[in-house]
Amino acid sequence: MKKAEVGNIIEFREGLKGVVEKVNENSVIVDLSYMDNYRELDLEQRTVVNHKNYKIITH
């Protein structure tokens, strides 16, 4: 599996999307404010996603 890089858009957890801000050994830190409906979903701005749990949308 290819790991995401800083700046990639990834999709995870049933359709959530975000921009990768930092790549760690086992996970990435993602900025969720990329999504148009971010405020409506009442989510934290950033979250951590394990490399096994996302799909890269754009490079």
N, C-alpha and C positions, 0 to 999 in steps of 0.2 A: 504494500500500500504506500502511495506517495504522501508524504507529509506536506501540509500546507505551509506557505511562507508568508511573511509579513506583507500585508496588502491584499492577500487573496480574499475572495468572498467565499464563505462556506455555508452549507446548510446542515442543520442538525435538528434533533428532537421535533419531528413532525412539522417541518416547514419553517422553523426559525432560521433567519439568515443574519450574518454579521461579517464584519471586516476583521481579519486576524491582525492583532496589534503586537503580539509577542508569541514566540514559539519556545516552548519548554521541552524537556526530554520526553515526557509522556502526555503532554497536553498543549493546547493553545489558549491564549486569552483573546476573547472576541468582543468587539464593540458592537452592541445590538442596535445602536441608534441609526444604523444604516437603513433599517426597515422603515417604510413609510408609516406603518401603524404602530411603531415602537411605543409611543406615549399611551395609546389606547390599551395596550397589553399590560401596562403597569409592571414592567420588568426593571431590574437593575440595569444600568447602562452597560456593564461588562459582566462576562461570565467565563468560566473555565470549561473547556470541552476536551475530553480525552481523544487522542488521535484515532481510536477505533470507532468513534461515535459521530463522525461528520463526513460530508462529501464536498469536495472542492467544486465550486460553481464556476468561478473565473480565476485565472492565474494573474 
